[in-house]
Every structure is written in C-alpha cells, then in structure tokens.
Amino acid sequence: MFITQVQNTDRPNKKWEVLYDSRTLTIRNNRRFRLNQGFFTMGSCFAEEIRKALTAYNVSCFPEYNKINLDPSRMRIDTLPEREHMNYYNTFSIRQEIERAAGLWKQDKHDIWELKNRDIENSRVVNGEGSVFQDPYRRLVFGRTEDDLWDALDQINVVIKDGLKTADVCVMTLGMTEVFKKKNNGLVCNQVPVYGGGSGLRETYFYASNYEENLNNMRTALRLLKQLNEKVEVVLTVSPVPLHRSFNENDIFVNNMESKATLRAVAAQICREFDWVHYFPSFEIVWGIGAAAYKESDMLHVKEDIVSNIMGLFLSSHCVLDQQAEGNGQAQTA
C-alpha cells in the first residue's frame, strides 16, 4: 500500500518526495456544484456509485429510470429496477447515446437481434420455446416480442434525452477501450457477445480502439451535449475497476494498463480543451492504495468502505455542502 490517506486541499502536492513521505494523495478543491442541482450519471459501474452517493443526499439524479414502466413478464432493462443504473462501458457507447438524443441517428426497427428458444420470466432471459429480441446497443435490454423491445427502448430514449437536457452536471466514467463492432454498420455494442445470455457472436467482431478514436468520441459527445444543454458541466472519471476479461493478444494485466492509460490520457486532454469539464481521480485513489482496495474474492471490485470514502471525497471536493460536511475533507483509505 502506497497511499494511506487522501486529502482535499487548495495546495496539491508538487513533489514526489512530499507524496512519498506523507503517503497522502491530494485532491484540488473545486467546489462548483450544489446539491440542489441535478446530476446525470453515465458510464461504467463507478458512475453508479456516484449516483448512489448523491441519492443518499437526496440529490436529483438522472436519468429518471423510475419513470420507465418495466413489465418483468415482457422485458428486461439491464438490472432495473434493482439498481438505478445502465452500464455504458466505452466512449463509443457514450457517444452513440448522445448522438441518438441529439437526433443524429435513429435506430432502424429491424436493427435488433432475435434469440431463438428463449423466453422472459421476471426480467430474466431463460430457455423457452419461442424467441426474444435484443437491442445491440444497450446492455442487457430484451423484449419478449419486437413490440415489447421497442416499448422498452422508446421509454429509455425519453428518460435519457430528458435527463441530458435537464441536468446541471453530467458525471461520465470511462471504463475500457476494447469494444465489439457490428459487422453490418460499424457501430459499437455495449456488451461482449453472448453476455447475459444474449447474442452477438456472429454479428460482431473484436476491435482494439486507440487514443485518437476515444478522444474524438469524447470531443463529439461533449459538443453535442452542450448543444442539448447549454448550462451543463461535466465531471470525468476513469473507472478503477479492471477489465474482467481481455480479448487482446497480451496478458490481461498489460492490456488493462493500456486501456486505463489510454482513457486517462483522453480525460486529461478533454479537460484541457473544455473548461467546463473537470476530472476527479477515483482511478488514481484506488491504484494508489493498491491491492488492499479490492475485494480479496476477485481483486476486481472495490471494497465498499473504499468506495464510500471516495464518494465522500468527491462530494467534499466538488460540491458545496453544509459547514460540517465541508470540513470533512480528509479520508483514511487504510
């Protein structure tokens, strides 16, 4: 363990020897948000953690998934309603979602996948005698019939577009650079083939995206977002959760490092180009702590107490809280 505590400050560490002696990672105070504002969270599972922390403070969070009429006998929408979150693992999916909201592309009614010998029970895809239908572009979205699927997709479209146009702050967590593209149109899927009992094995191919592509995705997405919502500001984070599996040629540790380093470089460049985009170092906090930050059962998911501390640091460094909360600008990580 290298980092033992994280502290909000107006004077961040500038020398390695100071960091080494104190074992303290410093986060620059940037309290520009208030908890009476609306927050839109989007990205990998760390965006979900930020939403949960904000919800605990009774902050208005978007998308308003509770407005979706989810019939568990007819459809599955990611892990709703148990978890108020839909995963968007890569910058391609984020860009496509915002392009859809901006009206730049509309999904064709036939641009869906049919899975034979399947059924839906209690929002789960199970073996059956008929077929179910899957959306290629969103994670784990299924309908018992084509009309059921499009009912789900139309509702998702509404809450996402409304949220993007309404929110004061959009928190985006970047997860990975390894993607799967559809063979027929080059668009990116939001899950690996056959994930969660879905399709995609024959319809997609693996693609290792590069820095320029991910940077261009974020530039395009953010410019469109600003057109949709002139007042919005963005907080970027890189997910500290490593790749569960890699499809590239090297060892997963090497591929994971490439993926995270690429996204971290993208986030840095975006923050230089857009003065309304801000970076929060959740990735650096967890990696500074090291193995002790992860659950020993899989070394993949971050421990609940570490996540709680990180979210507290986010709130105290980026949000104007009450006097007592503002004073809580330091968190132990060990």
N, C-alpha and C positions, 0 to 999 in steps of 0.2 A: 504494500500500500504506500503510495507516494503522497497523495493529497489526504489530509486528515480533517480539514475544515474548509468551508467556502464562506467568503465574507463579501457583502456589498460595500462599496466604497466609492468615494469621489476621486481617489488616487490609486489606480490599479498598480500592481507590481510591474516594474520595468526591467528588473534584473533577475536572472536565473538564480543567483545566489540568495536573493531575498526569498524567492519561492522555495528554494531548497531548505533554507534554514527554518522557515516558518511552517512549511508544509500547508500553506494557505493559498487557495486559488481565489483571486479577487474578481468580482463582477462589478463593472461600472454602473453606478446608479443612472437610471434613465426613466424616471417616474413620470411618464407622459400619459398614462391611461388611468381611467377611473372605473370603479366597479359599478357605476350606473350606466356604463356604456355596454353595447352589445358585442360579443366576441363570436366569430365564426372559426371553428377549428376544422382542420383538414390535413390529411396525410396519414402517416403510419400510426401505430398504436400509442406513441408518445403524445400525439395530438389529443388522443382520448384522455390521457392522464391530465393534461392541462384543462380539458373541458370539465373533468370530474372535480378538479381543484376549484375552478371558477364556480361551478354549480354549488359547491359547499358554501360559497359566499353569497349565494342567491343572485349570481350574475346571470343576465340574459344570454343564453348561448344559442348559436345557430350552427347548422340547420335545425329547424324545429321538427325533429323526427316524430315527436308525439302527435303531430298533425296528420301523419300518414295512417290511413285506415288499413291496417295489415290484417288480412284474413289468413290465419295459420293453416286453414284447410286448402287454400288456393295459391299461396305464395310464400316465398322466403326472401327476406331482405337482409343480407349479411347476418348480424347477430341481434337485430332489433326483435323485440323491444327490450331484451335483457340488458343490452349495452347500447347506450345512445351514441353510436359511432359507426361510421363506414370507413373501411381502410382504403387509402389511396397510397400505394407503396412507392410510386415513382413519379418523376416530374412529367412524364408523358401523360399519365392518367390525370394529373392535376391540370395540365394544360388542356387536355381534351374536355374535361368537365367544365372549365371556364369558357372554352370556345363554344360548347353547347349552350351554356347560359347566355352567352353573348349573341347567339343565333348564327354563328359561323358554320355550324354543321348540324344536320338533323339526321338522326339515325333512321335508316330505312326500315320499314315494317318487317321486311324479310331478313334483316341483318341480325338474326338471333340463331341460337343453336338448339337443335332438337335432340333430346336424350331418350332413347327408347328403353322400354322395360323399366320405367321409373314411375314413381308417384310421389305426392307430397302429403305428409302427415305431420301436423303440429309444427309447421315451418321447417321441416326436415325432408330432404330428398331420400327416399327409400326405394327398395326394389318393388316393382309392380308390373302390371300387365300392359299399361299404356305408355304414354310419353309425357315428359315435362319439357319445358322450354327455358333456356338460359340466356341471360344478357352477357355478351363477351366483354363488355367494357367496365362493368362494376363487379365488385367482389361478392360472390355467393348470392346472386339475385336470380330467382327462379319463379316460374309460374306453372300452374297445373295445365293451363291451356295458353295459347298465344295471347288471347284477350286478357287472361289473368296476369301474364307477364307485363303486358303493356299498361295495364291498370297500375301495377307497381311502379313501372318506370315513369309514367306520367306524373305520379304523385311525388316521386323522388325529384324529378325535374323541377317541380314547383317549389318544394321546400329549399332546394339548393339555390335556385335563382333568387328567390325572395331573400334568403339569408345573405347571399353575396351582395345584394343591392341594399340591404338594411344595416349590416354590421358596421361598427366603428373600427373594429380591429379584426384582422384575419390572421390566425396562427397556423402556419404551414410547417409540417415536419417532413423532412426529406428522408426516405428510407433506403433506397437501393438503386443501382444503375443497371442491373441485369433485368431484362424485360423479355416478353414474348410478343411478337408481332403477328398480326393476322396476315395470312398469305394473300388474301384477295384484295386488301386495300392498304396494308402497311400500318394501320392503326394498332395501338398497343392495348393488350388485355391487362386487366387489373388483378390477375392471379395466374399462377403457373397452371399448365394443362392438368386436367382431371382433379384439380384441387376441390376438396369438399364434395367429391362425387360428381363433379362437373365434366364438361367436355373440353375440347381444345387441342387434343393430342395431334390430330390430323390437320386441324385448321390453322395452326400457328407454327412459328419457328423461333428458336432462341436468338437473342440479339444482345451483344455486349455494347451498351451505349457509351459514348465518350463525353469528355468535358464540354466540348463545344455544343453538342446536341442538348445536354442538360442545361447549359447556360442559356441557350436560345429558347428552350421550353419555358424557363422561368421568366425571361425577358418578355416573351409573348404573353404568358399568362398574366403577369403583373400589369402590363399595359392595358390588356383587355379588362382586368379587374378594375382599374382606375376609371375606365370609360363607363363601366357599370355603376361605380360607386365613387364619386369624386372625393368624399371625405375619408375613405378608408385608409388605415395604416396597416402594415404587415409586420409580424414577428416571424422570423425564420429560425428553425432549429434543425439539427441533424439528429436522427434517431440513434441513441446509443445501443439499441438492440441489434446484435449482429445478424448476419444472414443465417437463416435456419439451414439453408442448403444452397450450394453454388452450382451453376451449370457451365462455368468457365473452365479452362484447362488446368489451372493451378490449384494448389491446396486452398481449402476454404478460408483459412486464416489470411493468406495472401490476397485472395480475391475480395474478402471482406474489407481489408485495409485499403485496397484500391477503390472500392465502391465508396466507402466513407470519406476517403481523402478527396475523391472527385467531387462529391456533394458538398463537402466543407469548403473547397475552393470555389465552387459555384456560389454558395451562400455569401462568401466574402466579397466576391466580385459584384454580386447583385446589390449588396449593401453599399458598395462604393458608387454604384450607378444610380440608385434610387434612394433619395434622402428620407423617404417615408417608409423604408424597410429597415428593420432592426434585427440584430442577431442575439439570440440567447444561447449560452454554451452548455446545454444539457449534455451533449456528447462529450465535451471536454471534462465536465464534472465526473461523469461515470468512469471514463477511461483513466482519469487521474486517480480515482480511488482504486481501480483495478479489479481483480477477481473478487474481492470482498463485496463489491457492489451487486454481484449477480447471485441468483439463487443457485445453490450447490446442486440442485436436482438436474439442472440442464445448462447452467452457465450461459443462458440465453436471455432470460427475463430478469429485469432489475428488481431487487428486493423492495417490498412495499415501503419500508421506512426510508430508504434512499429516495424513492420516487416522491414521497411526502415532503422530504427536506428540499428536494429540487423544486417542487411546485411552490413551496413556501418562499424560496429564494426568488423565483420568478415573480411572484406577487409583490414581494417587498422591494425588488429592484426595478420593476417596470410599472407598478400600479401605485396610485396614491391611496393608501389605506388610512385607518384611524391612527392616532398618535402611538398607541401601544403597539400596533402591528408594524408601523414604520420603524419603530425602534428595534424590532426583531430582524435585524439584517445580517445575522450570522447563524450558520447551521453547522453542527458537528456531523461529519459523514462516517465516522467510525463507531 
